[in-house]
Each structure stands twice: as C-alpha cells, then as structure tokens.
C-alpha cells in the first residue's frame, strides 16, 4: 500500500523565512462569513489578470507591506498588505484605481532598484539568484575548493550571502541536512524541510538568523546560505524572500519538460524545479522508449477504476508513452475535449471508484485531492472555485482524483500548468481546472465502467485513506 503523506495547505512555511515572514499563513479564499470589505477587495483583485495580481503582491513585498506568498491568489494577507500600504502612505484612492495601482508598482520597483537587486549566474557555483548589491557590496570567492561558491557581504559584516556547490562525491542532501540541523548550544533550528531533491533549514542564535537551501541534481548539490543580524530583520527578511524566489540551482539544466521553464525575474518571478525533477532522457541508440529514472516524480496521477483500467487526464498523455511502475501502459480511450483518458496496464492495485458527484462543486466548498508522488500518495486540501479548485499541488497532479466531504468523486484535475508558479521551489495554492464528477461518470459509462452507487461513511481523512491505495503514478517513457 502506498505511503500516505498529509500535506497541509500552509506551504508558506516552505519559504522558511524566520520570524514574522514565516509566521504568515498561506493565502486562502475567504470563508462564507468573510468581512464584506475583504470580499469586496477580493472581487476587485480577482478581476485583474494573473500577471497584474502577482505584480501587485511582489511590489507590496518590496514596500514592506506584504509578508506572504507571491501567488496571485487573494487572501487576508493581500487585503492587509493593500490596506497597510494605503494607511502608511496616506493615499485615499482605491488601490485598484489605475493611478493608485501604478503608484504601488512604482514604489515596489523603486525599492527593488534601491536595493540594486540583480539576478545573475554565479560562475563559481553555477547557481542563478538575485543579489541585493547595494547592501552586499563586498564580493569574494569562498575559501577552499569545496564547496565552490561566492560570498557577498555587507560593509559591516552583519549580512552575508553565500552560494555553495558540492560535487557528488563531496556531499549529499542527507549529509548536509544532518549538518544543518545538528543541535548546538548556540543555535536553535526554527524550521526544517527535507524533500528528495531539496532541503530548507532556518535557525536563530542570540543575535542572528540564518536561511539555508540546497538542491540536488546530476552535477551534485547546489544552494545558498543567508545569515544576518536579527536586528536587521525588518529590512532583510524581504530580501530573503526575494533571493529565495529568484534561486535556480541548475540554470543550464534541460527545459523541454513541462513545468521547467523559469520566468523572468521580477513581479512574475518563480523558481525552476531542481534538475533532479527532470525525467530520464531517451537513449539515442535504442529503438524502444527508455524507462523513467527510479524515484523520479510522476508525469501524472491515475486512479485504478476497474481491473486493469486507470482513469487519468488526457493532457497528461500528450507526447507521452505511459508506464505504471515497470509496466508499459496502453491508451484505451481518450477525450481531449472533455479532458479524460482511460489506460490499460498490468500489475495494478485493486480498483476503487468512489461514486461520482452528480452536482457541480459549490464555491469555497472543502475538497480533498489525492495525487501521486515519487514517495507514494499525497493528500492535499483544496477549495472549490468556479469550474475548478484552489490547491497546493505539485508537478504530476494532472489526473488526480478530487473528493468532497461525503467521499464522492467531485472531479479529476484536468491539467497541471506547463509552467508552475513556484516560491522557493514550492508550489503555493493555485487555481487548477477540474473535470466535474458528472462528466467523469458519463465518460466511464461510455467505456463500460459503472461507478458505485453510494459513498462509504467516515471522516474526510478516512475516505481519502480508503481511496489512496488505488492512486497510481504514471510516468512517461520517452
């Protein structure tokens, strides 16, 4: 049975910026009892194009009024950030008035330029990241051959940023994680996150704070460390967010895999996934598709709905020769217009098909997403939106089943974005398209699969746990 890992929707913690920054919750839609003022601002905010929403949040980070994820998603933190900016500046205009909005963007850009924040590729370590050069004016190579990297420091030595690169034989993520989290009398670890391809650790001493991030790839381990005097936190915390947002450990890695292309620095900044997420490339000498690399994240998620049959998203099979485990799979039926596909494979788990929901999901309704990962099934909370859901999904979530509170199949994640927005390597809650349960039921019936008549009782967690054994990872042999 796959291991189930519960992933809460507080992915802002993955930024791991100490103190006030890390304390802010992830952006969530307002509840039905939301403050009318918040609801009104939400409607104005969501009417803007996504790029403009993200640009506003990014500008507010630089002005010091917003300490949350730059995701383009509205929540209480966005409301408070816009309100704080207007109160602090005394600007009486509606923040969505074109002139007021331009003033916010101009203020953020002025702060960015004042910091002389420029994104560069460091030749010593090979990483790409932004450096606030006005503050970190001193630049020297790291001493010694390992790790290779560069040190930027403030004139008074109270702030230090280092890039670091370790060859495969010198260090692993495990060894660096153990070293960074080892208890010492002088330092307290305030946050730690360990994933197969990256780690984040933050800490505090009596007078300072630190942020460490490493990512693994074929070239070894690369990352950066940020240390600063805790008295400078009001100014430096936002710089830590900006640097983490801009960090690309392997900028020369292949980008032909969906989701790999990094956006330009600035308001739409995101982070390219580490090279460890790149699937194995085909062997040019072989006439057969190559098997996916062991432990690689899946290309999609599937649900075993009948013996030998797996339901998934049609978009996940574009230019993909599907495999489930070690077995090659065959596409039996596909409806690209609807967004669903049915594939056949051997060695599947026992099928579990919850009864599809007959009515569309309601706005702000709580949902549960079951997605596949390299480590097993991942259970993620979600919230219904018009025609889709808001959820913190990772690459490979296309095709993931979505359950409502009653255990019914509310739908299937139709498509995962080709270029996911990442913050410090983590995908924050974002809108995803959903094939509604009624459409899923029709597709299955047309292909000879009858859904169950009723859902079993139990809590949302128990219902998700009952369905999770039928969730499978789909990889692509290219």
N, C-alpha and C positions, 0 to 999 in steps of 0.2 A: 504494500500500500504506500503511495507516495507520502512523503512527509508534508504536513500542512504547516505553513508558516504564516501567522497572522500579521498583516502589515497595516498598521493604523494610518489614518489619514493625517498624520502630523508630520509630514515629510519636511517641514521647515527645519526640524531638528537636524536633518542631514546637512544643513549648512554648517551646523556645529559652531557658530559664532558665539563666543561666551557672552554671559550676562544678558542684557536686555534683548539683544538681537535674537539669541537662541530661545528666549522665553516666549516669543510671539507664536501663536498657533497658526497652522496653515489656513489659507483662505478657504472659506466655506460659504455656500449660499445662505442667505438669511432664513431663519425659521419662519413658519407661518405667522408667528407673533412678533415679527421684526418691527423695530421702530419705524414709523411712517417716513421719517426723514431719511433713514438708511435705505428704505425701499425706493423712495423717490430718486435718491442719488444712484442707486443700483441701476434703475431703468435708464438713466441718462448715460451712465458709464457703459452699459452693455450695448447701447445703441451705436457706440463708436466701433470702427474696425479694430480687429485684434492688435494690429501693429501700433495703433494710437493708444490703446489701453495699456499695453506694455510700456510704451514710451513714457506715459504719464507716471506709472509706478516707478520706472527707472529714474526719472527726473526727481521724484519725491525721495528716493533713496539718497540721491546726491545732495538734496537740500536738507537732509536730516529729519524729514517728517514721516518717513515710512520705513519700518524695520521688518519687512516680511518678504515673501517670495514674489519676484517679478514674473508673474504668470499670465497676466491679462484677465484674471478671474477676480470678480468683485467679492469683497467680504468686509467685515467690520474694520480690519486694519486699513483697507483702502479708504473707507469712509473717514476714519480717524486721521489718516495721513492728509487727505484733502482738506479736512476741517482744520487741522493743525497748521497747515500752510497758510490758509486764509486768515486764521486768527493771528499768526505770527507776523504776517506781512501787512495786515490791516486792509487787504484787498476786499472790497464789499461785493465784487462781482460773483456771479455764479461761476464755479470753477470750470463748467463745461461751455461757458461763453467762449467763442473762438479767441477773443483777445486775452481772456484770463488763462485759457489753456495754453496759448502760446507763451504767456508770461512764465508759467510753470516750467514748460520745456526749456525756455531760455535760461531760467535760473538753474536748472539741472545741468545744462550744457556749460554754463559759466563755472559752476562748481567743478565739473569734470576737467575743464580746461585749466582752472586754477590749480588743480592737483597735478596737472600735466600727466594725465593718465593715458598712457600709450600702450597698446598691445604689441608685443614683439615676440619673436622666436629667439630664445637664448641659445647661442651656438654651443655653449659649454655643456648644457644638459639636454638640449633638443626640445624642451618644452616650450609651449607658447602660452603667454599670460600677460595680463596688464600690470604695469608698474607705475605707481604714483611718484613720478620722478622729482617733483618739487620737494616732497618730504624725504624721499630716499635718494639723496643726491650722490652718496658715496657708492661706488661700484668696484668690487674686487673679486677675483676668482676664489673659489673655495680652496683651502689648503689641502694638499694631498691628492692622489689620483682617484681615490674612492671616498665619498661619492664625488662625481664630477658635477660642477654647477657654478653658480654665480651668487654672490652676496650683495644685496643692496641695503644700505644703512642710512639712517638719519644722521645729521651732523653731530648730534649729541649722543648718538649710540643708543637711544631709547626705543627705537623701532628698527627691526631687522626682517628682511625678506630674503629667503634663500631658495634657489632652485636646486634640486638634487636628482642625480641619475645614478642608478646602481646597475652594473651588468648582471646577467642571470646568475653567474657563479658567486657574486658578492653578497647578495641579499635576496630575500623573498618577502612577499607581503606578510606572511606569518611571522617571520623573524622581526621585521620592522614594527609590526603591530605589538608583539610582545615587548619589544624595547620601549615603544612609546607609551605603553600602558603599565609598565612595571612600577609598582608603588615606591615612592621615595619620601623621606621625611619633609623635604622642601616643597614638593609639588603634589597637587591634587588633580586627578583626572576628572574633568567635568562632563565629558561626553566621549563616547567611543562607538564607532560603527565599522563593522567588518563585513565585506562582501567578497565574492570570489575574485573580483577584478579591481577593487579599490578599498581603501580604508580612510577613515577620518578620525582624528583624535584631537580633543582640545583639553587644555589644562590651565591651572592657575597656581601661582606662588603667592607669597605675601605681597609682592609688589608688581607682578607681571601676569600676562596672559599669553597663551600660545594656541596656534592652529596648525595642524599637520595634516597633509593629504598626500597619499601615494596611489598610483595606478599601475597595474601590471600589464605588460604586453610582451610580444616576442623579443623585443630589444632589452628587456629587463624591467626594472621598476623605476618610475619617474614620479616626481612630485615636488611639493614646495612646503616650506615651513615659514610661518609668520609669528614673530614674537614682539611684544610691545609692553610698555609701561602701562599698568592698569589705569593710571590717572589720565591717560590719553584715550581711553575707550570711547568717549563720546564722538571723537573725530575719527579714530582708526577703525572702529567696528564697521563703519560703512565701507571703508577701503577693503577690509577683509572680504566683505560680500562681493565687491566689485572684482577683486582678484580671483576669488573662487569662481565667479560667473565666467570669467574670461579664460580660465585654465583649460588647456588642451594638452594632454600628456604626450600624444604621438601625432603631431600635426602632419607628418609625412605618411601616415597610415592610409591604406586604400579607402576610398569613399564611395565605391559603387554600391555598397549595401544600403538599403533604405534605412534612413534614420542616422546616417553617418555624417551628412554634410553639415558643417558648422556654419551658423550665421555670422554676419559681420559683427564686430564689436559695437557696443553702444546700447541704445534702448532695447534692441531685439537680441541682445547677446544671449548665447546659450553655450553649452559645452558639448563637444563631440564625444560620444561614448568612447571609453578606452579601447585600444586596439584589441584587447582580449575578447571583445564582443564581436569581432569580425569573423564570420564563418570561414571554414577552410576553403581555400581556392581549388579549382579543379586541377587535376593532373593533366597537363597538355599531352602526355604520352598515352593516356588511357582513352579508350572509346566508350567507357562506362562512366556514369556520374560518380564523383568522389563522395565518400561518406562524410557526414558532418564531423567536425572535430569533437572529441569527447568532452563533455562538460560545457559545450557552447550553449548560449541562450537559444531558445527555440525561435523559429521563424513565425510560428503561430501556435494557437491553442485549439484543441479539438475536444469534443465530448463524445464518448462512445455511447451511441443511442440505440444500437441493435447489434447482434452478433456480427463481428467483422465490419461494422459500419461506424464511421466517425463524422460528426457534423462540425463544420468549421466555416470561416469566412471565405468567400470566393476571392476576395482581394489578396488573401494570404498565399494563394496558389498561382499568382501571376509570375511567370518565368521561374517556376519552382517545380522540381521533381520531388514530390513529398516522400518523407520517410517518417515512420513512427518507431522509435527505438532502432533496432538494427534492420528492420524490415522495410522494404520498399512498399509504397502505397500507390493505389490507382484511383484516379478520379472517376467516380461513377456518374455523378450528376453535378451540374453547376448552373447557377442562375445569377450571372453577374449583375443583372438589373436589380434583383432583389438583394444580392449580396451574400448568398449562401452557397455552400458546396457540400457534397457528400463523397467521402473517400472510403476505399476498402483497403484493409491491411490485416495481416495475420498477427497473432500474439497479443490481441487487445485485452484490456481488463474487462470485467463483466459490465455490460451496458447498464446505465442508469439514466432514464429520461424523465425528468420532472414534468408534470402536466403544464403545457404552455398556457400562459395567461391569455384570456380572451379579450381583455380591455387594455388600452394603452396605459402606460405609466403616467401618474399624476405628477405635476411639478413639485419638487422638493421631497418626493417620496424616497424613503431609505431603501437602498438596494445593496446587494452583495455580489461581487464579481469573483469568479474562480478562474484564475489564469495559470498557465503552465510556466515554469521556470526551469533553469538547469538543475535546481535543487529539489524540485517537487512542486506540488500545488501551492499557489499563493492565494490567500483570501483577502480581498481588498474591499473596503467600504465604498459605496458610491451614492450619489444623489441624482434622482431623475431630473432631467431638463426637457425642454420641448424637443421631441424627436431623438433624444439621446440621454447621456448621463455624464455626470462630473465625477471623475475617479482618478486616483493616483496610479495609473497603470504604467508598466514597463514595456520595453520592446518585446514583441512576441504575444501581445494580448489580443490581437485580432482573432476572432473566433471564440473568445472566452464566453462561457455562459453567464448570464446575469439572473439572479434570483430575487424575488420580492420577499417580504416578511412572512408570507404564508408558504414559502417554499416552492412557489410556481416559477416556471421559466419565463421571466419578464422579457427576455430577448437575448440576442447574440451581439457581441461587439463587432461591428461591421468592418471597421478598418482602423488600423493604428496609423497615426500620421507618419508620412515619409520622412519628416524632419522634426522629431520630437523636441519640445522646448525643455531644456534641462537647466537646473540650477545646481551648481557644484556637483554635476554628474548625476543628479537625482531628478526624476520627472515629478513635478508638483501636480496636484489635482488639475485636470484639464478636461475639456469637453470632448466626448467621443461619440460617434454615430452609433445608433443601436437599431438592429433589425428586431421589430417588436414581436412578442410571443405569438400573436395570432398569425403573423406572416410565417413564422418558423413552423407552426403546426401545419399550415397549408403546404409548405414545401415538403415536409416529412411525409404527409399523407400522399402527395403526388408520387412519392418514391417508395410507397409501400410500407411506411413505418407509422404505426398508430401510437400516439402519446398515451401516457397513463391518464386515468380518469380523474384521480384525486391526488392531492399532495399529502404526504405524511405530516403529522403534527410535530411540534417541538419548537425550540428557540431558533433564531436565525443562524446562530453558530452551529447548532446541532444539524440543521438542514444542510448547511454548507458542507459540514463534515461528512454527511451521508452521500452527497453528490461528488465530492472531491476525488474519490478513488476512480471515477470514470473520466476524469480530466487527463488528457494526454498532451505531450509536447510534440509538435510537428516541426521537423527540420527539413531543410532543402538540400538535396544533392545536386550540385552544380557541375 
